[in-house]
């Protein structure tokens, strides 16, 4: 690789604050904060609001909508018009 043009790739400690989960992943993300991981080493630290540990799609907590057929949905929407004539 050509020296001096690539960002610094190093292990970075990501913290999902909503699930209180830590991920140690190689990254080029820049940060001034540091934190100590459970292995005793100090790493650059980045806090996250959402990750795979807390996102509804990945955790299975996504709200499931009840699937209705097109005819049932039509009848439900226009049921009140049948009595008015």
N, C-alpha and C positions, 0 to 999 in steps of 0.2 A: 504494500500500500504506500501511497505517496505520503510522506510525513508532513504534519502540520495542517492538513485540510479536513481531517476527520474529527468528529466530536469524541469526547472521552467516554468510552464504554466501560462501565463498572457495575458492581452489584449495588442496588438501591433498595431500601426498605420502604415498601408501600404499606400504609395503614388505612384500612377501611373503617372509618369511625362509626358508621351505623351498625356494623356487625362485630366491631372490635376484633378484627382479624388482621394479621400481618402477613405480607408476602415479600419474600426476598427474591428479586428478579433483576437480571441484567438490563441496564437501561442507559440511555444518554441524557436523560432528563436532568436539568440543572436545578439545584436547590442549595440554600445556605444552611438548612437545618440538618442536624445529625441526631441519631437515636441509637441506643444499644439494643441489639437483638438478643434472643434467648441463648444464642451460642456464645455470648460474651463479647462479640466484636461490635465496633461502632461503624455504622453505615450512614450514607446520606438518607434523609427521611422526607417522604412526601405523603401527606394525608389525602385521602379520597373520600368522597361522599357515597359513591356507589361503586361496587365491584361485583365480580361473579359470586361472592359470598353473600351479598345482600340484594342483588337485583331480582325482582319478582319472576322474571322468565327463567333464570338459572336455578332459583330455589324452589320452584314449583308453586309459589304462592300467587301466581297470576290469577286474577278473577276470571272464572269461566262463565261465559254468557250462554244462556240456554238457546240452543239452535232450534229455530222454528222453520217450518216450510214457508214458502212464499204465499201460498193460499191462506194458511193460518194467520200469517202476519197481516194480510189484506183484510181478512174477516175481522180481526181484532181491531184494526185501525178504523174501519168503516161500519162497525156493528151498530153504532148509535144512529146512523142515517136510515136504517131499515124501518124504524118506527115512525119516522117523520114522512108523511105523504100528503 
